[in-house]
Amino acid sequence: MSEDSFPVTPGSNEYTTLSFLVARCGTRFSPDEITANTGISATEVSNAVAQLVEWGLVQQAATEYYVDPAQAEEIRPRLRSLDTVVQLFQTAPTDDAYAEPEWTDEVPSLSVGRDDRT
């Protein structure tokens, strides 16, 4: 896993699968068990765990998947950060003037370097 980027997107099957495994770090789960606990289809779980293994976020032992407890300590804060960003955007006001196109036309210009106090 790169220090600068975290490849998991909130709301994705990878995110749901990783969150499930991190919450139960050290315990190994079959794809069927992940499916039963996450509500993701078997095909989607299969694709998600394959991607998570490729990214180095999940380990595979035979036909089971898990997150190492030491690595979970690194992943947990990243998942929390993603959760916080999602929550921030979900609670942002929809009447935000700065979200409107051309909002800068409504703001008086600031004169930088000129003293208008005379």
N, C-alpha and C positions, 0 to 999 in steps of 0.2 A: 504494500500500500504506500502510495506517495505521501510525502509530508505535506505537500501543497494542495492536493485535491482529494476529494472523497467521491468516489464514483456512484454512490447510491443516491437515487432521487426519491424524495418523499412521495408516498402513495404508490410507489412501484412494487411489484412482486418481490424484487430483491430487498427492498426496504422492509417489507412486512416479514419476509423470511429471516433476514438478518436480525431484526428486532426480536423475533421469537427466539432465535438461537442465542443471542446475547443475554437475554433475560434468564436463560437456562444454561449458561456457559458451562462447559465441561461435560455436559450430558449429550450423548449421541442419539440422534433421531433418524429414522428412516424417512424417505420421502412421503410414505403413507401417513406417518405420524405427524409430519409437518403439515400435510394437507388437512388432516383431521383437526389440527389445532389452529390453523390460520384461515381456513375457508378458501384457500387458493386451490385451483384445480391441480390434479396430479401432473399434467403436462406443464403448467406454469411453474409449479414447484421444481420440477426437473430442470427446466430452463434457468430458473432463478439460482438454484444451488450450483449449477454448472458455471454460471457467470460469477457467483460469489467465490467459488473455488479458484477460478481463473484470476480474479482480482486479489486473491490471497487473504480474503476476509473470513473464509470458512475453510475448515479442514475436512477431508474425507477419509474415513476408515472403512474399507470394504464398501458396503452399501449404505453407510450411515454418515451423517454430517454433524459437525459441532464447531463451536468457537472455543478456542483455548482461553482459559480464565485470564491469563496475562494479557492476551490480545483484547479481550473484552473490556479491560480497563481503559484501553486506548480508543476503542470503538464507541463505548457508551457516551462520552462527552460529545462526540461528533453527531450521534443520533439525537441527543438532546438539543444540540444547536440547530439541527434541521427542524426538529419539532417546534422550537422557538420561532424560527423564521416563518414556518407555515402558520403558526398561531398569530404572529404579528400581521401577516398579510390578510388573514381571515378576519381580524378585528379592526383593520384600518377603515377609517370612515370613507364612505363612497362619495361624499360631497367635498372631497379635498380639492381646493382650488388649484393646487400645484399639480394635480393629476390631469387637469384640463389642457388641451392643446393651446398654445399661444398664451399661457398664463403670464409670461414675462411682459406682454403688452399692457397689462393692468398694473404693473409695478413702476413707480416713478424711477427715473434713471438716477444713478448715483454718479456724481462727478468726482472722479479720483484725481487727486493732485491739485484741485482748484479750490480755493477758499471762497465760499459764497457768503461768508458772515459779514461782509462789508456793507 
